Amino acid sequence: MLAHLIEEVRQRDSLGDVASLVTMRVDAVLHPASLHIFYRARERSERFDGHSSSGGVSGVQLSAQPALLRLLESGESIRDVPAGVQTLPLHE
């Protein structure tokens, strides 16, 4: 599945298309409760776009949550946000 997904990703022209494709494929195979993929609308922009399997979170909401952004940007790896929830303000 991953080898096929990598090939499909290479054929996409936009990050939006990649986010939608990856969310759909991962959801179909792994069935996570939810999956959210975010990316900067433009390099060094404060605005985020993204795709959510549940439709529950938008890039605009992410842009308004500075503590969550710091957590997500604190490294190069994928972040499991529930593991970092203790460090976030309750409203985020």
Steps between C-alpha positions, in 0.01 A plus 500: 500500500779746590695436181186565295420814704850639443453458127159670516645791700768554235225548242325780694564865421390671822537453874121509529470203266772313692334569836162381374646186341711403804209557738271285287751213462612493864141516620404208274780276629562602862158641599628768743245690709609808307790614287595863438766609254601866502744694288591865461302670226827663389853463631548696827133595500302519822201347320446127481293287270427135554278201475319322780343157485234611746459853368535612860809721475591760242823674412349830616443350846857371510637845410324643807661254745860613568581240767387216274702645212814515717447135598457393137797705378738385774649231276504338162304188592128425490330604823241309695324796659323304776847413632576873534163614630627549856717789375216681322269762649153359560337728237727355225 
